[in-house]
């Protein structure tokens, strides 16, 4: 997902703002040397920065790698967030700070979602604006055939798990957005009301680039539109979303024992970052999230 996970996110743009670190290595780094280091990192996939940090100003929060702005793969976007998404900036910086000597794209899940949103799904800056519409259309096909709307009447363990995880999910979507979600039992096809589909699609179309990228990842990982939608909109925690996505697999495990390489496996590593994906201002006012930001900031400061 990341094209050369390191330097395609970075361009050597230096500024005079104070770094958390005051080590001689950073003070003595010049533009030519920094460019050489960045080019070498692209070839070797090695960590080339000493510290990741966040530069705060009145316009927002910019993620920095030493003296360089973190940029998305196409180089058009500096990874900068508005004040209300301050938490997201610190989480992104923490993700880069945690990288080991050898870089791997799968170890930057939050950055991957951000890059997908800014480079591909932002209608104002995407190279191909049609991709956003194609993504939305694809997501709606998951809504049309959502597995959580197909219930079974046996075995008991499966129906119990469906009642515990799928029925509350459907009730939350129905009540929160004032829509009717049809369900069925067995293999009989079910079709959602046109009014429901239109309303849900309108909500998706109004999402900003980052929220849509998070939704895409959550839906593709869970193989369920309703589960992914509820995770992104706050109706389910990530753990609850994982349990809802695992209903059929967990029923098999209960009956037959551990299932290896199950087709129902939930790509949890990527979606787990949504637990910290502070998209809405409401979420940022949550005391636990503010505490999380404070802890991350103090941790980054301690390292500098």
C-alpha positions in Angstrom: 0.0 0.0 0.0 2.9 2.3 0.6 5.2 3.0 -2.3 8.6 2.7 -0.7 7.3 3.1 2.8 9.9 5.6 4.0 11.0 8.4 1.7 8.0 8.6 -0.6 6.3 10.0 2.5 9.1 12.5 3.1 10.5 15.5 1.2 13.4 17.4 2.7 11.7 20.6 3.6 13.5 22.3 6.5 12.3 25.0 8.8 13.6 26.9 11.7 11.1 25.7 14.3 12.6 24.1 17.4 13.0 20.4 17.5 12.2 18.3 20.6 15.7 16.9 20.1 18.8 19.1 20.3 21.4 16.5 19.5 24.5 17.5 17.5 23.5 15.1 14.8 20.3 17.0 14.0 21.9 20.4 14.3 24.7 19.6 11.9 22.5 18.0 9.2 22.4 20.0 6.0 20.1 19.7 3.0 22.5 17.8 0.8 23.3 15.3 3.5 19.6 14.9 4.4 18.8 14.2 0.7 21.5 11.6 0.5 20.2 9.9 3.6 16.7 9.9 2.3 17.7 8.4 -1.1 19.7 5.7 0.7 16.7 4.9 2.9 14.5 4.5 -0.2 16.9 1.8 -1.6 17.6 0.0 1.7 14.2 0.5 3.4 16.1 1.5 6.5 15.0 4.0 9.1 16.7 7.3 8.2 15.3 9.7 10.9 16.2 10.0 14.5 12.9 11.2 15.9 9.3 11.6 14.9 7.4 14.5 16.5 4.5 16.9 16.0 4.9 20.6 15.2 1.9 22.5 16.6 0.8 26.0 15.5 -2.5 27.9 15.2 -3.2 26.2 11.9 -2.9 22.7 13.1 -0.5 19.9 13.8 2.2 18.7 11.3 3.9 15.3 11.6 7.7 15.7 11.4 10.6 13.3 10.9 13.5 15.2 12.3 13.5 18.5 10.3 11.3 17.1 7.4 7.6 17.3 6.9 6.0 13.9 6.6 4.4 13.7 3.2 2.1 11.2 1.4 3.4 9.0 -1.3 2.6 11.3 -4.3 4.3 14.1 -2.5 1.4 16.5 -2.8 0.3 16.4 0.8 2.1 17.4 4.0 0.6 15.2 6.7 -1.0 18.0 8.7 -4.2 17.9 10.7 -6.6 20.6 12.0 -6.6 21.3 15.7 -9.6 19.1 16.4 -7.7 16.1 15.0 -4.6 16.8 17.1 -4.9 13.3 18.5 -4.4 11.8 15.0 -1.2 13.8 14.5 0.3 12.4 17.7 -0.8 8.9 16.9 0.8 9.1 13.4 4.0 10.5 14.9 4.0 7.7 17.5 3.6 5.1 14.7 6.7 6.4 12.9 8.7 6.8 16.2 8.0 3.1 16.9 9.5 1.9 13.6 12.6 -0.3 13.9 15.7 -0.2 11.8 14.1 -2.0 8.9 10.9 -0.5 7.5 7.9 -2.6 6.4 4.7 -1.0 4.9 2.4 -3.2 7.1 3.9 -1.7 10.2 2.4 1.7 9.3 -1.3 1.0 9.2 -2.5 4.4 10.3 -0.2 6.2 7.9 -1.5 3.9 5.1 -5.1 4.9 5.8 -4.1 8.6 5.9 -2.2 8.3 2.6 -5.1 6.5 1.0 -7.5 9.3 2.1 -5.4 12.3 1.1 -3.8 11.0 -2.1 -6.7 9.0 -3.5 -10.1 9.8 -1.9 -9.8 13.6 -1.4 -11.9 15.0 -4.3 -9.9 18.3 -4.3 -6.5 16.7 -4.7 -6.8 13.1 -6.0 -5.1 12.4 -9.3 -8.3 10.6 -10.5 -11.5 12.0 -8.8 -13.4 9.0 -10.2 -11.8 6.6 -7.8 -13.7 8.1 -4.9 -17.0 7.3 -6.6 -15.8 3.9 -7.5 -14.9 3.2 -3.9 -18.3 4.3 -2.7 -20.0 2.2 -5.3 -18.0 -0.8 -4.2 -18.8 -0.2 -0.5 -22.5 -0.1 -1.3 -22.3 -3.5 -2.9 -21.3 -4.8 0.5 -24.3 -3.1 2.0 -26.6 -4.7 -0.5 -25.4 -8.2 0.5 -24.4 -7.6 4.1 -23.7 -10.9 5.9 -25.1 -9.6 9.1 -28.6 -9.4 7.5 -28.6 -13.2 6.8 -29.4 -15.1 10.0 -29.6 -18.8 10.6 -32.0 -20.7 12.9 -29.5 -23.4 13.8 -27.1 -24.5 15.3 -27.8 -22.9 18.6 -24.2 -21.6 19.1 -24.5 -19.7 15.8 -27.9 -18.2 16.5 -26.7 -17.2 20.0 -23.7 -15.3 18.6 -25.9 -13.7 15.9 -28.3 -12.5 18.5 -25.5 -11.2 20.6 -23.6 -9.3 17.9 -25.6 -8.8 14.8 -29.0 -7.9 16.2 -27.7 -5.0 18.4 -25.7 -3.8 15.4 -28.7 -3.7 13.1 -30.8 -2.0 15.8 -28.1 0.7 16.3 -27.9 1.6 12.6 -31.7 1.6 12.4 -32.3 3.8 15.4 -29.3 6.1 14.9 -30.1 6.9 11.3 -33.8 6.3 11.3 -33.7 3.6 8.6 -35.2 0.2 8.2 -32.7 -2.7 7.8 -34.3 -5.9 6.4 -33.0 -9.3 7.5 -33.7 -12.8 6.5 -33.3 -16.4 7.7 -31.4 -19.0 5.7 -30.4 -18.5 2.1 -33.3 -16.5 1.0 -32.2 -13.2 -0.6 -33.1 -9.9 1.1 -33.3 -6.5 -0.4 -32.9 -3.3 1.5 -35.5 -0.5 1.0 -34.6 2.1 -1.6 -35.0 4.9 1.0 -32.6 3.1 3.3 -29.9 2.6 0.7 -30.2 6.2 -0.6 -29.9 7.6 3.0 -26.9 5.4 3.8 -25.1 6.3 0.6 -25.7 10.0 1.2 -24.0 9.7 4.6 -21.0 7.9 3.0 -20.8 10.5 0.2 -20.6 13.3 2.9 -17.6 11.7 4.6 -14.3 13.5 4.3 -11.3 11.7 2.8 -9.9 10.3 6.0 -13.2 9.0 7.3 -14.0 7.3 3.9 -10.5 5.7 3.9 -11.2 4.3 7.4 -14.6 3.0 6.3 -13.1 1.4 3.2 -10.4 -0.4 5.3 -13.0 -1.5 8.0 -15.5 -2.8 5.4 -12.9 -4.7 3.4 -11.4 -6.2 6.5 -14.6 -7.3 8.1 -16.4 -8.1 4.8 -19.4 -6.3 6.2 -20.6 -2.8 5.4 -22.7 -2.5 8.6 -19.8 -3.6 10.9 -17.3 -1.2 9.2 -19.8 1.6 9.2 -20.6 1.1 12.9 -16.9 1.0 13.8 -16.1 4.3 12.0 -19.2 6.0 13.3 -18.7 4.9 16.9 -21.5 2.4 17.2 -19.0 -0.4 17.9 -15.6 -0.5 19.4 -12.9 -2.2 17.3 -13.1 -5.2 19.6 -16.9 -5.4 19.2 -16.5 -5.1 15.4 -14.0 -7.9 15.4 -16.4 -10.1 17.4 -19.2 -9.3 15.0 -17.1 -10.2 12.0 -16.0 -13.4 13.7 -19.5 -14.7 14.5 -19.5 -17.6 11.9 -15.8 -18.4 12.6 -16.3 -18.5 16.3 -19.4 -20.8 15.9 -17.2 -23.2 13.8 -14.5 -23.1 16.4 -16.9 -23.9 19.2 -18.2 -26.8 17.2 -15.1 -28.2 15.5 -12.2 -26.6 17.3 -9.6 -24.1 16.0 -10.1 -23.1 12.3 -6.9 -22.4 10.4 -6.8 -19.8 7.6 -10.6 -19.2 7.9 -12.2 -17.2 5.1 -13.9 -15.3 7.9 -10.6 -14.1 9.4 -10.7 -10.4 10.3 -7.7 -8.3 9.3 -7.6 -6.8 12.8 -4.1 -5.2 12.6 -5.3 -2.5 10.2 -8.7 -1.8 11.6 -7.5 -1.6 15.2 -6.1 1.8 14.5 -9.7 3.1 14.2 -9.9 2.8 18.0 -7.7 5.9 18.0 -9.0 7.4 14.7 -10.3 10.7 16.2 -12.3 11.8 13.2 -15.1 13.7 15.0 -14.7 16.7 17.4 -17.0 14.9 19.8 -14.5 12.1 20.1 -11.7 14.5 20.9 -13.7 15.9 23.9 -13.7 12.4 25.4 -11.6 12.4 28.5 -10.0 9.1 27.7 -8.9 10.3 24.3 -7.5 13.5 25.7 -5.6 11.4 28.2 -4.2 9.2 25.4 -3.0 12.3 23.5 -1.3 13.6 26.6 0.5 10.3 27.2 1.6 10.1 23.6 2.9 13.7 23.7 4.8 13.2 26.9 6.3 9.9 25.5 7.6 11.7 22.4 9.0 14.6 24.4 10.8 12.1 26.7 12.6 10.6 23.7 13.7 14.0 22.5 
